[in-house]
Amino acid sequence: MAAMDLFGRRWALRILWELRAGPLGARALLARCEGLSSSVLYQRLRELTSSGIIAPSADGYELTRLGTALRDALRPLDAWASTWAQEQEHDQEPTET
């Protein structure tokens, strides 16, 4: 349950998602996560670092081995979300009468 508590915190999954392609610094993360405050960012970075999911690097923060495994586990959820979004968009289209 501790993992669900961590990932359920606002911005945690978004930060992990932004790190999926490689390391990013705090400024880049703030720019990619519109609405994220710097205080919440640094709190999440501390939590994710202490949990062993991310680690500081020369280029900012990056996924660890555990973080990479989590990224791979989230890919099916991302595919599902894309399908869901397309269906939602389709349902919103006006129908001709």
N, C-alpha and C positions, 0 to 999 in steps of 0.2 A: 504494500500500500504506500510505502514511502515514495516510490517512483511516481505513482499517480498524484500524490500530493505535490511533488516537485513539478511535474509536467502540467499540472492543473493551474499552476501559478501564472498569472498574466504575463505574457511575453516570452515565457520560457521556451515553448515550442517554436515560436517565430525566430528567436535568436538561434536556436539549433538549426532551423531551416536555412537561415541566411549563411550559416557556416558550412553548409553541405558541400560547396564547391571548393572550399579552401579557407585559409585564415583571413580574418578581417580585424581591423582595429576598432576601437570603441566609436570613433567618429563615423566610420563607414557603417557600423551597425545602427547608430542613431539616424543616419541619413536614410537607411533602408527601411527602418521601422518608424514610420511617421506616427507621431503621437506618443512615442516612448520617451519618458524623461530620463535624464542622465542618472538620477539617483536610483531609479528602478533598474536601469540597465546594469549599473555596477553591482547592485544587490543580486540580480539574477546571475551575473557573471561569477560572483563569489560563490553562490549556491551551486551552480553547474560545475565550477572548478573543484569545489570541495567534494562533490559527488563523483568526481573522476570522469565526467562526460566531456568536458573541454579542458584545455590547458593553455596557459600563456605561451606565446611563441614570439619569435623575433618580429613577426608581421602582425601581431595582435593576439587573437585567440583562435584556436583550432580544435577540431574534434579529436578526441583520443581514440584509442582502439575501441573502447566501449561506445563512444559517441558515434563512430563510424558504423558499428553494428546497429545502433539505434536508428541512424539515418537509413540504413538498408531496410530495417523493419518498418519504417514509416512510408516507404515508397508505395506499398499497396494502398495505404490510406490516402496518399496523394492521388493515385489513380482513381480510387473510388470517389474522392472529392471532385475531381474533374468531370467524371460521368454525372455525378449529382448536380453540379453546377450547370452542365449542358441541359439536363432534363428540366431544371428549374427555369432556365432561360426559354426553353421550348414551351413550357407550360404558361409562360407570361406572354407569349406571342398572341396577338389578337387573331381570332378566328373569323373567317369570312362567312357571312350569312346570306 
